[in-house]
Amino acid sequence: MFRLEEDGLNAVRREFSNAEQLIAQAREKGFSLSDFFAGAALPADMELPVRRSQTFYVKKHTAVQQPYMHAHEFYELIYVQTGACAQTLQNGNLVKLQKGQCCLLRPGAAHRIERIGTSGVVLKAVIPCEWFVRAVSGIFLPEEDVIVFGQMPLFAEYLFLRLLRESHRRGTYHETAMQALLSLLLCELVRGQAQEGAADVHVYGDYFQTELKRASLTHFARKYGYAPAYASRLVRRQTGKKFSEILSEYRLQRAAELLSSSDMSIEDVALEIGYKVPSALYRHFNAHFGMTPNEYRNALNKR
């Protein structure tokens, strides 16, 4: 027997473009949509829910949400900031993303995001078709329904978090800013990390992953057997950046992870990633992402 209350029906109508068909089919078959959204499988001859949105936004995936198979009318960009994310596709294939990886789902691609761990943080960008068409102009993407980009470059993560900021604040010219940021993000994802010296650049990722709290040019040079002056030139030649710039990027990336996946105080986060005074984190985080650490946490928790 169909058991959804009227407020539940209205929620379905708001969320799904094919709501009336779903409701009618459920009533005809005596199937409870509330059971489906609690995890029950749809009858084989019922159509899948198709989510809709005319608004671009970025939000944190709700860890407690019950997984269910669905499709979209929009594009969805999924980024795993911490932890891991597994998605089951309609054909039964499994797409597994690890920390730092992302994927793009085209409209019509059906999937179910499986439960993520309590410490996992998955960010999702909902991209209406007209937004995507404008953003992807001149950028060539693979034809697959689900495109896995792999490891997200640091600059791409910066762009993703700036999109989160604009989506949350919605200030003056926010749509213009989001459109530009989205186009640049897609460009960076397609470029990937197929750059000269990419294999050597991974050394920096390994170093900052394990030594972030005490990282410095002198420590880096000593660890890998270089003179500090030579290490400075080597880093600049391989990355096009100063060591201090890369260190700041990794610190802010780690700060964003800790702010989103833990209840650590901002002061403790600052000390954990190697800042001697918390004010340095406040200053650098705001300068880099355009929002304070507190604003970032609030944006993630916005419903």
C-alpha positions, -999 to +999 in steps of 0.1 A: +000+000+000+013+035-009+021+051+025+038+084+018+021+113+036+013+144+017+045+162+028+064+132+014+046+134-018+054+171-021+090+164-015+091+138-043+074+163-066+100+190-058+130+166-062+121+145-093+111+155-128+091+122-132+074+124-098+039+120-111+048+089-131+065+074-100+036+081-077+011+067-102+032+035-108+037+031-071+000+033-064-008+009-092+016-017-080+009-012-043+046-003-038+057+021-011+080+049-023+090+055+013+103+020+014+123+027-018+139+058-003+147+037+028+166+012+006+141-012-009+145-021-046+121-008-072+100-033-091+118-042-123+092-025-146+092+008-127+112+037-139+140+052-119+136+086-101+151+114-122+164+143-100+161+178-114+177+212-107+178+244-126+203+259-101+240+253-100+253+245-065+280+227-046+273+209-013+287+181+009+271+147+003+251+137+033+268+107+049+236+094+066+216+095+034+201+061+024+216+050-009+191+046-038+194+042-075+185+074-095+193+094-126+197+132-132+186+158-157+218+176-149+256+169-148+271+160-115+307+164-105+317+143-075+350+150-056+363+129-027+381+153-004+388+126+023+380+089+026+366+070-004+334+069-024+319+039-042+291+043-067+270+014-082+259+021-118+226+008-132+245-019-152+260-032-119+295-018-125+312-002-095+331+031-097+355+035-068+370+069-060+398+074-035+408+106-017+417+133-042+398+117-071+367+130-089+343+119-117+316+135-139+282+119-145+263+130-176+225+135-176+207+102-177+235+082-161+220+062-132+239+056-101+237+049-064+263+065-040+270+039-014+274+049+022+306+066+030+326+064+063+319+089+090+352+106+084+347+107+046+339+140+029+324+139-006+316+172-024+291+173-052+286+200-078+251+200-095+255+215-130+224+223-150+228+214-187+229+251-199+256+259-174+276+229-186+273+237-223+286+272-217+314+260-194+327+232-217+328+253-249+361+244-266+369+217-241+369+181-254+356+155-230+354+117-234+320+104-245+315+081-215+284+085-193+307+085-163+341+101-167+367+094-140+394+121-140+416+105-113+437+126-090+426+163-088+454+188-092+458+212-063+447+242-085+416+223-095+407+216-058+412+254-052+387+261-080+362+235-066+363+251-032+359+286-047+328+272-064+316+261-030+322+296-017+303+313-045+275+287-042+272+294-005+275+332-005+257+341-037+269+376-037+272+402-065+279+386-099+280+352-083+266+335-114+293+351-136+320+340-112+307+305-109+304+301-147+340+312-151+353+291-123+334+260-136+349+264-171+384+267-157+379+237-134+368+215-163+398+227-183+421+218-154+405+184-150+410+176-187+445+188-187+451+165-157+487+160-146+501+151-179+529+176-175+566+174-180+583+161-148+550+147-134+567+117-120+592+139-101+563+161-089+548+131-070+579+133-047+565+165-033+531+149-026+548+121-007+569+145+013+541+169+023+518+139+031+543+127+058+562+157+068+537+186+066+540+196+103+577+202+101+581+209+064+606+235+052+630+239+023+659+231+046+643+199+059+632+189+024+668+193+010+683+174+039+658+145+035+666+140-002+703+148+000+703+182-017+719+215-008+691+240+001+700+263-028+700+235-053+667+221-039+652+256-043+662+257-080+651+221-086+616+227-072+612+259-093+623+241-125+600+211-120+569+229-107+572+265-118+566+275-082+587+284-051+589+257-024+571+281+000+542+284-025+538+246-028+541+242+010+513+268+015+491+250-010+495+216+007+489+232+041+457+248+030+446+216+013+452+197+045+435+224+065+404+221+043+403+183+048+406+186+086+380+214+088+355+193+068+362+158+083+368+165+120+356+187+149+391+199+156+393+236+166+407+259+141+436+266+164+444+229+166+442+225+128+467+254+124+492+236+147+486+202+131+496+215+097+527+234+108+516+269+115+532+283+146+504+307+153+467+302+144+463+336+129+485+325+100+459+299+090+431+325+092+450+349+070+463+324+044+430+304+042+410+336+036+434+349+011+435+316-008+399+305-008+381+338-003+365+327+030+375+322+066+379+287+080+346+292+099+328+303+067+341+272+050+327+249+077+294+267+075+293+263+037+298+226+040+270+222+067+245+244+048+213+225+038 
